[in-house]
Amino acid sequence: MNENEKSCASTDQPWNTWDSINWLKCEMAVKKLQARIVKAQKEGKHGKVKSLQWVLTHSFYAKALAVKRVTSNNGKKTSGIDHVIWETPRAKYQAITTLKRNGYKPQPLKRVCIKKKNGKLRPLGIPTMKDRAMQALYLMALEPVAETTADLNSYGFRKARCTNDVQQKCHIALSRGNSAEWILEGDIKGCFDHISHEWLLNNIPMDKSMLRKWLKSGFIFNRELFPTEEGTPQGGIISPVLANMALDGLEAILIKRFKPYRKMRINGELCHSKVNYVRYADDFIITGRSKELLENDVIPIVREFLQERGLVLSEEKTKITHIDEGFDFLGFNIRKYKGTLLIKPTKESLKRFLSKLKYILDSNKSVKQESVIRLMNPVIKGWTNYYRYCCAGETFSKADYLIHQKMWRWAARRHPKKGRKWIAKRYFSQIGNQKWCFSVGFNKRNPESRITLIKLSNTNIERYTKIKREANPFDPEWKEYFETRPVYLELKKKYFGREKFKEEHKKELSGYYRSERILKENLDPSGKIPEGQWKREAARLSEEIAALRKEDKRIHAMLRKYEGIKNHVEALMAEEGEGVSLPETNKREQSTETKEAVRTMKRKKKHHGMEL
């Protein structure tokens, strides 16, 4: 990179090759700038936000990370209309120098269509590698602002958030006896394709010139150029964040209007509105006290909010449902059964899952059993991991039964002249207490070499810990929370269930509770134990442990010595064939006795030789 062209945020010692770049240093430099953007946004210093975004988008560190992102994700081998792919380290490093604002003009998108669940086509726009890198670069500057201003209960296309957070939020809002009973299922018609360009240019806090170029770049379909007058195309790196920012603000309007935590007058009656808002991308639900409240008060607010952004509600997907009837949301069926809320996998999701497994079996009728298992296990594991945090035990057992039937038909088809017992012995085995496991073993002496089809019922069903709604991954104040959260989730997974943990650590817990009680009773009558007392007690216990360790080492050394003597005596007894042997003598006496024994044996041999 030419040093004369370096920005103020570039490194003083730029790297000469792609492999020599210090990625840790790049990430730390970008995170510092993003943290400053968050701080300025929280303080309302919009001018400073703009200047920091300019510094970030012109830094060498951010440009290098942008190129790395588009060349290491799943779409790294997918090209745009120019058919250019950055594969070699040299091409990647040269790409860093091309990411300049001056003279930049994006190329049209390559339009492709994929099938949706309902059979309709979803249009996708694929930018070129350079356009993707430029979008990734400016996304680094926009994302801290988007996270700071986002709706608290928005979970789609955001860092550290997933559908399990949505599931837990629905459980919190609907599980109680006095919770809301009516739900508005909202869906926006063609959200990505119909967002107003004018609204985006007036309200998105980023470089307006760059944003306008991306929005007006157009797309090519069947070798024909089409202009784009509205919407942000699906497929672009920055499009999900733009859509999220366009939909942010509805939750604040609902809270201001209905005040869910305060009583208000509804039809002359003083009561809680029970309005809660949960959104994932363009799918959202709004709970309410009554059907009339949602129809007459909530829906008009939502329509007015969307109309300002050039969007409308989908008539076929937007409906109001009672909780006793249940509703489907993000692949989960949420319904109350006799007052108890249960969140289960949807029937459609189970059907698609089984159809996928059936397709694998039908496409591999003559392959080895090992290959079929290796193809099916990732699909089964992915589906179970998605639903392991809801009430999926019954569904998992049903899926196991249906999969077993499919595997039996697959095996029986391969051997039409063999009996049922032969097929069962050939393809199924017992592992532990579980029978009828579809498995194949490479080595009978090595059980670990066995490959087994995953059983869904073996998956532990556990409760997911929802992320705090105010958490911001770009804010330094939440740094400790995001560092400790993965550790907490891992420990929770390892020690699932309070009773299981107590059973495994019974002795440790009893000692802990006993010491805690003694300290509270004896050290401080108020129940508050001073820090000094804790430190002194800890020092005393450490000294006792050190002394016990020394004693333990001495005892172990004596045991090893006695064990050696015992082994030596047993060896002598085996050689002599006597019941009792004399104690061990010193080396000099043993040497003398050995020499005398050798001399006696020589004399006996000589005597016997003379007799012969």
Secondary structure as the mmCIF struct_conf table of DSSP 4:
data_model
#
loop_
_struct_conf.conf_type_id
_struct_conf.id
_struct_conf.beg_label_comp_id
_struct_conf.beg_label_asym_id
_struct_conf.beg_label_seq_id
_struct_conf.end_label_comp_id
_struct_conf.end_label_asym_id
_struct_conf.end_label_seq_id
HELX_RH_3T_P HELX_RH_3T_P1 GLU A 3 GLU A 5
TURN_TY1_P TURN_TY1_P1 CYS A 8 ALA A 9
BEND BEND1 SER A 10 SER A 10
BEND BEND2 ASP A 12 GLN A 13
BEND BEND3 ASN A 16 TRP A 18
TURN_TY1_P TURN_TY1_P2 ASP A 19 SER A 20
HELX_RH_AL_P HELX_RH_AL_P1 TRP A 23 LYS A 42
TURN_TY1_P TURN_TY1_P3 GLU A 43 GLY A 44
HELX_RH_AL_P HELX_RH_AL_P2 HIS A 46 THR A 57
TURN_TY1_P TURN_TY1_P4 HIS A 58 HIS A 58
HELX_RH_AL_P HELX_RH_AL_P3 PHE A 60 SER A 72
BEND BEND4 ASN A 73 ASN A 73
TURN_TY1_P TURN_TY1_P5 ASN A 74 LYS A 77
TURN_TY1_P TURN_TY1_P6 ILE A 81 ASP A 82
BEND BEND5 THR A 88 THR A 88
HELX_RH_AL_P HELX_RH_AL_P4 PRO A 89 THR A 98
BEND BEND6 ARG A 101 ARG A 101
TURN_TY1_P TURN_TY1_P7 ASN A 102 GLY A 103
HELX_LH_PP_P HELX_LH_PP_P1 PRO A 106 PRO A 108
STRN STRN1 LEU A 109 LYS A 115
TURN_TY1_P TURN_TY1_P8 LYS A 117 ASN A 118
BEND BEND7 GLY A 119 GLY A 119
STRN STRN2 LEU A 121 ILE A 126
HELX_RH_AL_P HELX_RH_AL_P5 MET A 129 THR A 149
BEND BEND8 ALA A 150 ALA A 150
TURN_TY1_P TURN_TY1_P9 LEU A 152 ASN A 153
STRN STRN3 SER A 154 SER A 154
TURN_TY1_P TURN_TY1_P10 GLY A 156 PHE A 157
TURN_TY1_P TURN_TY1_P11 LYS A 159 ALA A 160
HELX_RH_AL_P HELX_RH_AL_P6 THR A 163 LEU A 174
BEND BEND9 SER A 175 ARG A 176
TURN_TY1_P TURN_TY1_P12 GLY A 177 ASN A 178
BEND BEND10 SER A 179 SER A 179
STRN STRN4 TRP A 182 ASP A 187
STRN STRN5 ILE A 188 ILE A 188
TURN_TY1_P TURN_TY1_P13 LYS A 189 GLY A 190
HELX_RH_AL_P HELX_RH_AL_P7 CYS A 191 HIS A 194
HELX_RH_AL_P HELX_RH_AL_P8 HIS A 197 ASN A 203
BEND BEND11 MET A 206 MET A 206
HELX_RH_AL_P HELX_RH_AL_P9 LYS A 208 LEU A 215
TURN_TY1_P TURN_TY1_P14 LYS A 216 LYS A 216
STRN STRN6 PHE A 219 PHE A 221
TURN_TY1_P TURN_TY1_P15 ASN A 222 ARG A 223
STRN STRN7 GLU A 224 PHE A 226
BEND BEND12 GLU A 230 GLU A 230
TURN_TY1_P TURN_TY1_P16 GLN A 234 GLY A 235
BEND BEND13 ILE A 237 ILE A 238
HELX_RH_AL_P HELX_RH_AL_P10 SER A 239 LEU A 247
TURN_TY1_P TURN_TY1_P17 ASP A 248 GLY A 249
HELX_RH_AL_P HELX_RH_AL_P11 LEU A 250 PHE A 258
TURN_TY1_P TURN_TY1_P18 PRO A 260 TYR A 261
BEND BEND14 ARG A 262 ARG A 262
STRN STRN8 LYS A 263 ILE A 266
TURN_TY1_P TURN_TY1_P19 ASN A 267 GLY A 268
STRN STRN9 GLU A 269 HIS A 272
STRN STRN10 ASN A 276 TYR A 280
TURN_TY1_P TURN_TY1_P20 ALA A 281 ASP A 282
STRN STRN11 ASP A 283 GLY A 288
BEND BEND15 ARG A 289 ARG A 289
HELX_RH_AL_P HELX_RH_AL_P12 LYS A 291 LEU A 293
HELX_RH_PI_P HELX_RH_PI_P1 LEU A 294 VAL A 298
HELX_RH_AL_P HELX_RH_AL_P13 ILE A 299 GLU A 308
TURN_TY1_P TURN_TY1_P21 ARG A 309 GLY A 310
STRN STRN12 LEU A 313 LEU A 313
TURN_TY1_P TURN_TY1_P22 GLU A 315 LYS A 317
STRN STRN13 LYS A 319 HIS A 322
TURN_TY1_P TURN_TY1_P23 ILE A 323 GLU A 325
STRN STRN14 PHE A 327 PHE A 329
TURN_TY1_P TURN_TY1_P24 LEU A 330 GLY A 331
STRN STRN15 PHE A 332 TYR A 337
TURN_TY1_P TURN_TY1_P25 LYS A 338 GLY A 339
STRN STRN16 THR A 340 PRO A 345
HELX_RH_AL_P HELX_RH_AL_P14 LYS A 347 SER A 363
BEND BEND16 LYS A 365 VAL A 367
HELX_RH_AL_P HELX_RH_AL_P15 GLN A 369 TYR A 387
TURN_TY1_P TURN_TY1_P26 ARG A 388 TYR A 389
BEND BEND17 CYS A 390 CYS A 391
HELX_RH_AL_P HELX_RH_AL_P16 GLY A 393 ARG A 414
TURN_TY1_P TURN_TY1_P27 PRO A 416 LYS A 417
BEND BEND18 LYS A 418 LYS A 418
HELX_RH_AL_P HELX_RH_AL_P17 ARG A 420 TYR A 427
STRN STRN17 PHE A 428 ILE A 431
TURN_TY1_P TURN_TY1_P28 GLY A 432 ASN A 433
STRN STRN18 GLN A 434 VAL A 440
BEND BEND19 PHE A 442 PHE A 442
TURN_TY1_P TURN_TY1_P29 LYS A 444 ARG A 445
HELX_RH_3T_P HELX_RH_3T_P2 PRO A 447 SER A 449
STRN STRN19 ILE A 451 THR A 452
HELX_LH_PP_P HELX_LH_PP_P2 LEU A 453 LYS A 455
HELX_RH_3T_P HELX_RH_3T_P3 LEU A 456 ASN A 458
BEND BEND20 THR A 459 THR A 459
HELX_LH_PP_P HELX_LH_PP_P3 ASN A 460 ILE A 461
HELX_LH_PP_P HELX_LH_PP_P4 LYS A 466 LYS A 468
TURN_TY1_P TURN_TY1_P30 ARG A 469 GLU A 470
TURN_TY1_P TURN_TY1_P31 PRO A 473 PHE A 474
HELX_RH_3T_P HELX_RH_3T_P4 PRO A 476 TRP A 478
HELX_RH_AL_P HELX_RH_AL_P18 LYS A 479 LYS A 494
TURN_TY1_P TURN_TY1_P32 TYR A 495 TYR A 495
BEND BEND21 GLY A 497 GLY A 497
HELX_RH_AL_P HELX_RH_AL_P19 ARG A 498 GLU A 504
TURN_TY1_P TURN_TY1_P33 HIS A 505 HIS A 505
HELX_RH_AL_P HELX_RH_AL_P20 LYS A 506 ASN A 522
TURN_TY1_P TURN_TY1_P34 LEU A 523 LEU A 523
TURN_TY1_P TURN_TY1_P35 PRO A 525 SER A 526
BEND BEND22 GLY A 527 GLY A 527
HELX_RH_AL_P HELX_RH_AL_P21 GLU A 531 GLU A 576
TURN_TY1_P TURN_TY1_P36 GLY A 577 GLY A 577
BEND BEND23 GLY A 579 GLY A 579
HELX_LH_PP_P HELX_LH_PP_P5 LEU A 582 GLU A 584
HELX_RH_AL_P HELX_RH_AL_P22 LYS A 587 GLU A 611
#
